[in-house]
Amino acid sequence: MSETSNSVGAQDFVLTMERPASLAETAAKKLREGILSGQLKPGTRLIEADVSQQFRISRSTLRQALHTLHREGLIEIQKNRGTYVASPRGEDIEHMSLLRGLIEGAAARLVAARRDPVGLARLRAIVERQRQAIGGADREGFIDLHWAFHQGICEEAGNPFILQSWTVLGNTIRLYYRLVMNIGTAVRDNGLFCDYLEGESPDAAEELLRGQLLVRAYHHLKKPIPASVLPYIRRYVAEGGRVVLGHP
């Protein structure tokens, strides 16, 4: 019998095995949950010796976890100063909000063009759960659902690079918006976004998502919208919940 007759080729059999999460992955998950839930506040210093002892892992393993979170935009590693939970400045939030508006606007165009009933129903269901969270006075649950909704738009767009770009931005921006979000306005906007994704043209869906996200960003920042940004705002939600053409 030849030696090759006992070999297993990829075309014959695929060997697969579930890989257990490494200690670094588990540590990154725990820290990520703490940051996104607000338990670890922006600007909190993460002292390696203390955190590694609390997790009962080596400092080298912890550093792997920290580098993962750094790539995700959740922590800042400052040379000779230490590691901190990300605390974006107002200028950073302004720049990121513009990019977020462009990314989610593009995602909305793709979702409205595809009109996948299953995907649209999924987004509607998230908004309904947000309303239930408001009824139950569950602000933290609402905020988690809010970001799940906007992530869902990017997922339903079907473009992995849109989702990848949004994820890094979303991780950092949500640290700021957790503190300033008006949940009543947010659920109203999300319901209108669903209406446009389901029943309006891709152009209109893109314009509303992009415009309203930018209007809300500058409202939270308490800054006038710069002239360079105004052309991106072609539709937005006015007070009272009416969608209008143009910019404020």
Rosetta blueprint (number, residue, H / E / L):
1 M L
2 S L
3 E H
4 T H
5 S H
6 N H
7 S L
8 V L
9 G L
10 A L
11 Q L
12 D L
13 F L
14 V L
15 L L
16 T L
17 M L
18 E L
19 R L
20 P L
21 A L
22 S L
23 L H
24 A H
25 E H
26 T H
27 A H
28 A H
29 K H
30 K H
31 L H
32 R H
33 E H
34 G H
35 I H
36 L H
37 S L
38 G L
39 Q L
40 L L
41 K L
42 P L
43 G L
44 T L
45 R E
46 L E
47 I L
48 E H
49 A H
50 D H
51 V H
52 S H
53 Q H
54 Q H
55 F H
56 R L
57 I L
58 S L
59 R H
60 S H
61 T H
62 L H
63 R H
64 Q H
65 A H
66 L H
67 H H
68 T H
69 L H
70 H H
71 R H
72 E L
73 G L
74 L L
75 I E
76 E E
77 I E
78 Q E
79 K L
80 N L
81 R L
82 G E
83 T E
84 Y E
85 V E
86 A L
87 S L
88 P L
89 R L
90 G H
91 E H
92 D H
93 I H
94 E H
95 H H
96 M H
97 S H
98 L H
99 L H
100 R H
101 G H
102 L H
103 I H
104 E H
105 G H
106 A H
107 A H
108 A H
109 R H
110 L H
111 V H
112 A H
113 A H
114 R H
115 R L
116 D L
117 P H
118 V H
119 G H
120 L H
121 A H
122 R H
123 L H
124 R H
125 A H
126 I H
127 V H
128 E H
129 R H
130 Q H
131 R H
132 Q H
133 A H
134 I H
135 G H
136 G L
137 A L
138 D L
139 R H
140 E H
141 G H
142 F H
143 I H
144 D H
145 L H
146 H H
147 W H
148 A H
149 F H
150 H H
151 Q H
152 G H
153 I H
154 C H
155 E H
156 E H
157 A L
158 G L
159 N L
160 P H
161 F H
162 I H
163 L H
164 Q H
165 S H
166 W H
167 T H
168 V H
169 L H
170 G H
171 N H
172 T H
173 I H
174 R H
175 L H
176 Y H
177 Y H
178 R H
179 L H
180 V H
181 M L
182 N L
183 I H
184 G H
185 T H
186 A H
187 V H
188 R H
189 D H
190 N H
191 G H
192 L H
193 F H
194 C H
195 D H
196 Y H
197 L H
198 E H
199 G H
200 E L
201 S L
202 P H
203 D H
204 A H
205 A H
206 E H
207 E H
208 L H
209 L H
210 R H
211 G H
212 Q H
213 L H
214 L H
215 V H
216 R H
217 A H
218 Y H
219 H H
220 H H
221 L H
222 K L
223 K L
224 P L
225 I L
226 P L
227 A L
228 S L
229 V L
230 L H
231 P H
232 Y H
233 I L
234 R L
235 R E
236 Y E
237 V E
238 A L
239 E L
240 G L
241 G L
242 R L
243 V E
244 V E
245 L E
246 G L
247 H L
248 P L
